[in-house]
Amino acid sequence: MTIAEAKQLCIVDYLASLGHHPQYVKSNQYWYLSPLREERTPSFKVNDRLNEWYDFGAATGGDMVELGKHLYRTENVSEVLAHIERYVNTTAIPGIRGTVVAPRAVETKMQHITVVPLRHHALLSYLHSRRIDGEIGRMFCKEVHYELRKRRYFALAFGNVAGGYEVRNPYYKGCIQGKDISLVKHSRDGTQDRICVFEGFMDFLSYLTLKQTGNEEVCINAPCDYLVMNSVNNLKKALVRLQAYPIIHCYLDNDLAGQKTTETIAGMYGLRVHDEAHRYTEYKDLNDYLRGKKR
């Protein structure tokens, strides 16, 4: 079995063949009691559309090969492949997935990518539709233009620490030039005592818009640095950065993934962590709160 063949095996089916079944399923997200350790509430998530897993309790995840490393307690890829092939050949597990959705496949086909200051009226209108202040959008976002299948497109671009960009418009959400967290410092002179953590940059921009209006129901009345995860799969990277902060404010989504992410951060940093999601408990996330869109 090759690495490519192993990655095409459906993780949900493979876990089922090992006797692990989801406790909760919603929108292609399968939640399990972790097969890697003992626990009482599910914190192991499989995204069946991307065929990727993430264990919030261990702050790690990946594809089928990475799962095999943890299941079979080895870093030797050849051993992992041998274990997987042996199990596939001796059980009734379904075969290789007929169609595999490769993460960020569209981005690999983009050509003639240019990043410029944000000024396109359609993108500013999109921010306005999300109730985000245009000047705040201009301050923290750029616009990216690219060619895909011989057609030209444009979108918002929000930079990350790896030099890549989170890309968003009303019809598309992705990343170019490398996925990573984003870190925004309050001051160039050093690190603040407090940091606010967001899952996506729309929530970060929503927070700044709320803060600009003097909203104290949600916002912290103190200087803060800001960390945007850009994906829960970046949690491990985020945990490293959060180590420097005495006070950590988590503004994550009011859903199971947001809850588990906050629990993981709190498990690492204890009383330093404040779960601020209760400030907008009737809303899925900060942008829905800003728009007045209740669940």
C-alpha positions, 0 to 999 in steps of 0.5 A, a space after each residue: 500500500 502506498 501513502 496516496 492509497 492510505 490517504 484515500 481510505 475513508 477515516 470514518 469507515 476505518 474507525 468503524 472497522 476498529 469498533 469506534 463509532 461517532 457519538 454525534 454527527 452534524 454537517 459532515 463532522 463526526 464526533 467520537 470518544 477519542 480512539 487515542 486515549 480514555 475520555 468521557 465526552 467526545 473530543 475527536 472530530 473527523 471531517 468526512 468531506 476533507 477526510 481529516 481528523 482532529 483530536 482536541 484533547 491532544 491538540 493534534 490531527 491530520 490525514 489517515 497516515 497521521 492517524 495510523 502513527 498515533 493508533 499504532 504508536 510509531 513514526 515509521 511510515 512503512 510500519 503504519 502502511 503495513 498495519 493499515 494494509 493488513 487490517 484492510 485485507 482482513 476485515 470487511 472495511 470498504 475499499 478506497 474512496 471513489 472520490 476524494 476531495 483534496 484540501 484546498 485543491 482549487 488554490 493549486 490551480 490559481 494563476 497570476 496571483 496579485 495582492 493589493 491594498 483593499 479598495 474594490 467596491 464589491 469587497 467593501 460592500 461585502 464587508 458592509 453586508 457583514 456589518 464590518 466597518 470599512 476602515 477596519 477592513 482596509 486596515 487589516 485586509 488586502 484584496 487578492 486577484 487571481 486567474 482560475 480556469 482562464 477567468 479572473 476573480 478577486 477576494 478579501 485577503 487576510 495575512 497570516 504569520 507564514 506569509 500566506 493569506 486567508 481568502 474570502 468572498 461571498 462565494 469562496 473561502 480558502 487560503 493561498 501561499 500557506 495556512 497558519 495562524 494570524 497574530 495582530 499586536 496591539 503595539 510594536 513595542 512588545 506583548 500585552 498581558 491579554 490576548 483575544 483568540 478568534 477562530 476566523 478573521 471575520 470574527 476578529 474584524 467584528 470584534 474590532 467593529 464592536 469595540 469601535 462603537 464602545 460595546 462593553 457587553 462583549 469587548 474587553 476594556 483593556 489593551 489586547 493582542 489578537 490571535 486568529 486561528 484560521 482553522 481549528 487544525 492550527 490549534 497546536 500552533 496557537 497554543 505555542 503562541 498563547 504561552 506568553 500571555 497571562 490572560 487569554 480571552 476565547 471568543 470562539 463559536 458557540 458550537 461543539 468545535 468552539 467549545 472543545 477548542 476552548 476546553 483544550 486551551 483551558 486544559 493547557 493554561 487553566 485559570 489564565 483562560 476566560 471563555 467569552 462565548 457566554 457574552 453572545 450565547 444566543 448567537 453562533 459567533 461574533 459576526 452573527 452577534 454584530 448582525 443581530 442574527 440569533 440562532 
